[in-house]
């Protein structure tokens, strides 16, 4: 099984060099970044798509990629995580 992770594009808060909040939105450049990887995504065969965290920037990225998926609500997208 292969797992492909795609991060959302640049946000307005990335430009300000601050930690992103739940309200961070994609910038024009962020949308272009996601558009550039769309051909790669379209070339892949996948069974399932998870959109996480359930924030505008991740949903907008999925929309630009042309994918629909299950909204994963367990990850809030805020805070610092230990791996």
C-alpha positions in Angstrom: 0.0 0.0 0.0 1.3 3.5 -0.9 0.3 6.5 1.0 0.6 10.0 -0.6 0.5 13.1 1.7 -0.1 16.5 0.2 0.0 19.6 2.3 -2.1 22.6 1.6 -0.6 25.5 -0.4 0.8 28.7 1.0 -1.5 30.6 3.3 -1.8 34.2 4.2 -0.4 33.4 7.6 2.6 31.6 6.0 3.4 34.9 4.3 3.4 36.7 7.6 5.6 34.0 9.0 3.2 33.2 11.9 1.8 29.9 13.0 -1.4 29.2 11.1 -4.7 29.5 12.8 -7.9 27.8 11.8 -8.9 30.8 9.8 -5.8 30.8 7.5 -6.7 31.1 3.8 -4.8 30.0 0.7 -3.0 32.9 -1.1 -3.0 33.2 -4.8 0.4 31.6 -4.8 -0.9 28.8 -2.6 -3.6 28.0 -5.2 -0.9 28.0 -7.9 1.2 25.6 -5.9 -1.7 23.2 -5.7 -2.5 23.6 -9.4 1.1 22.6 -10.2 0.7 19.2 -8.5 -2.7 18.4 -10.0 -1.2 16.5 -13.0 0.6 14.2 -10.5 -2.5 13.6 -8.5 -4.5 12.9 -11.7 -1.9 10.3 -12.8 -2.3 8.3 -9.6 -4.7 5.4 -8.9 -6.1 5.7 -5.4 -8.9 4.1 -3.4 -9.5 6.6 -0.7 -8.9 10.3 0.0 -8.9 11.9 3.4 -9.1 15.6 3.8 -7.6 16.7 7.1 -7.8 18.9 9.0 -11.3 20.1 8.2 -10.3 23.7 7.4 -10.9 26.0 4.5 -7.2 25.7 3.3 -7.3 21.9 3.1 -10.8 21.8 1.5 -9.8 24.5 -1.0 -6.6 22.5 -1.9 -8.7 19.4 -2.4 -11.1 21.3 -4.6 -8.3 22.7 -6.7 -6.9 19.2 -7.1 -10.3 18.0 -8.3 -10.6 15.3 -5.6 -13.4 14.6 -3.2 -12.8 12.7 0.0 -13.8 11.9 3.5 -13.4 14.9 5.9 -11.2 13.6 8.8 -12.4 15.5 11.9 -10.1 14.0 14.5 -7.2 16.3 13.5 -8.1 20.0 14.4 -5.0 21.3 12.6 -4.0 23.5 15.5 -1.3 23.0 18.1 2.0 21.2 18.1 2.1 17.5 17.6 4.5 14.8 18.8 5.4 12.1 16.4 
